Amino acid sequence: MASPLDDLRLPPLNLPKCAIVGCDEMPTEWLPGRATLPACKPHADMFRMDIAEKNYADFLRFLSEQGITDEPLLTDGQEVPATRKCCVPGCEGDVISGIGFAPFKQPSQAWVCKSHYDAANAVGRQQNGERLIRELESRPSQQSDPERLKRQRAIRAACAKHKGKPNYIENVCRQLQQQRVEMSKRWLDEFNRKGLRIEPSDWWEAYKSPIAKARLQKHISRSGALRMTLAKD
């Protein structure tokens, strides 16, 4: 049955897109660290994970500067105030503040007393969200590799199809070779210098070689997790 909409058309629309290069998903929120950049949920979640991981590493570093080498005791953050304890093992100081490391750590909440407040406060001053934004903005463009976006999309599609199944990376390489997706010229030059001479789309042949296997494993794993680069205006 025909629909009244069948003959209707819209002109090209300048709809908002995720700020990450190559991502065509509709944005649902702002990127953590910059409330002016739209993001789809998968990329926003990646930002949150990366920022939380950096924050936790900084927290451990600042605690170590106070002579504390034991891992902090994290909680789920649901304790009533009277039962909260400083996260530093053996510390009995009264809690005055806290900092969270979700989603990187679960449980994620670190409560701190006055003696250890400076370590938590210093984490916020690192501005790891803004640092991540600047890092992605400064990444060089990939115009010298015109197949890059096509390759990324093909890898992500293959990852989505095979992830969680036996021989995951192997099957991704087989699919990319069948689709004749070309590898980076930089990789091919590197493989050639090391004695591996293959056609640009020989992913499976490359994966079987010790010369190329580790690089392909690393790249496919990262691409399957949506590696991020910010779009330029």
N, C-alpha and C positions, 0 to 999 in steps of 0.2 A: 504494500500500500504506500502510495506516494506521500511524502511529508510536505507540509507547507514551506519547510525550510530548504527543500531540495534545490530551488532556483536562486536562493539568496547567496550573496558573496560579500565578503568584507575586504576592504583595501588592506594592504600590508600595515600591520599595527606595530608600533614601537612598544611592545610589552616588556615589562621588567624581566630581567634574567639574573640568575645567580652571578655574583661578581667573579667567580672562578673561571679562568680561561677554558673554553671547550665544554663548559657545562651549560646545557640548555634547559635545565630544570627551572620551574617557577620558584622564585624565592618565597619563603614562608616566615623568615625572621631576619634579624641583622647579624652580621658576623660578630662573634664575641671579640671585644677589643676595639671595635670601631662601629658605632651605632649609626653609620651613614652608608654602609655597604650591605646590599641585600644578599641573602644566602639561602640556598636550599637546605633542608634539614641535614642530609648526609654531610655536607661540607661544614655546616655550623657545628655538628657533633664532632667532626675531626678537629676543628679549632679548639673546642672545649677540652678534648682529650690531650692535645698537644700542650695547651696552656697549663692544664692541671699537672701534667708530667713535669714541665719546666718549673712550675711553682714548688712542687714537692722536692725536686732536686735542689732548688735554692734554699728551701727550708732546712733540709739536711745539712747543707753547707753552712748556713748561718748558725745552726745549733753546734756544728763541729767547731766553729770559731769560739764557742763558749766552752769547749772541752767535752761536749756531749757526743758520744759516738754510737750509742744505742739507738735503735729505731724508735720513733715516737709511737705511743700507744693510741691508735685512732679508734674512734667510736662512731656510732650511727647518728650522733647528734641529737638523739631524742631524749637524753637525760634531763630531768628537772634540774634547775640551777643548783640546788643544794647537794646534788650527788655528782656534779661534774668534778673531774680531777685533771690536773695538769698532765699533758701527754708525755712529758719527760719521765722516763722510768725512775722511780724512787723519789720524785719530787712531791712534796705535800703542800705546796703553796696554793693559796686561794685563786681560783680561776677568775680572770678579769676580761678575757677575750678569747676568740677562737678563729680558726681559718679552715676552709674546706678544700679538699683535693679531688672531688668528684669531677668526671667519672673515672679518673686514672686510678684512684684508690677506693676500695670498698672493704670495710667502712672507711669513711673519708674525712671525718671531722677531727681536728686537732685543737684541743683546749689548751690555753696557756695561762700561766700565772704572771705576776708582775716581773719576776726574774727572767722569764723566757719570752715576754711580750715582744721584745725588740726583734727577735728572730722572725716572728710572724709578721710584724709590721714591715720589716725589711723586704719581705716577699712582695708585698703590694707595691713597694717603690720600684721594683724591677720592671713593672709594666710589660709583662711577657706577652700580653695580647697585642699591644701596640708594636712590640719588637717583631712579632711574627708577621704582622701586616707589612711592616717595612721590609722584612726579608723577602716576602713574596713579591712585593712591588719592585724590588731591585733585581729580581732574577732576569737574566738576559732573555730577549725574545728568541724564538726558535725558527725565525724566517729562513734560516739556512737549511732547514729540514722540512720541506713542504708536505711530506707524508706524515708528519708528527701527529696531527689531530686525528687523521684517519687511522693511524696505528693505535693511538690511545683508545679510540672508541672500539676498534676491533678487539683489542686485548680485554677491555672491560666487559664486552659482550661475551667473549669466550670464558672469562673468569666467572661471570654470572651463571653460565651454563654448566661449568664443570666443578666449581668450588664445592668442597665437602665430599667429593667423590674420590675413589682411589686414583692415584697417578694424575693428580690435578694439573700440575705444571706441564707434564708430558702431553696431556690431552689438549691443553691450551695451545701448545706449540704445534701439535698436529693440525688443529683447526686453522691456525694462522697460516700454516704452509699451504693447506688446501685452498684457502681463500686468497693466496698469493699476496699477502700483506708484506710489505718490504720493511726490513730492519733499517736502523739508522746507519747512514754511510760511515759515521764515526766508529760504530761498532765493527762494521765490516773491515774498515781499514785496520783497526786494532787486531781483529782476528787474523787478518792477512799477514800482519807483521809477525804474529806468533806462529804462523805456519798453517792456519786453517783457511782454506780457500773454498768459499761456498757462494751460491747464488743469493741475491738479496732476500728472497722469500723462503730460504731453506731453514726455517725455524727448528724443525725436528732434527735435521742433520746437525745443526749447531748445538742443540741441546744434548745430543749424544756425545759431543766432544768435551773433554775436560777443559779445553781452552775457553769455551763459551758458556758452559753450563751454569756456573755460579752467577755470571752477569744476567743471564736470562731469568734465572730463578728470582733474583733480587728485584729485577725490573717488573716482572709479571706480578709478583706479590705486591709491590708498591702500587702499580697501576690498578690492580684489582681493588685496592683500598682508596682509589680516587686521589692521586697526588695532586696537589694544589698549586696553581699559579694565578695571581690576580690579574683580571682584565684591566687594560688601560683605557681611559676615556678617549 
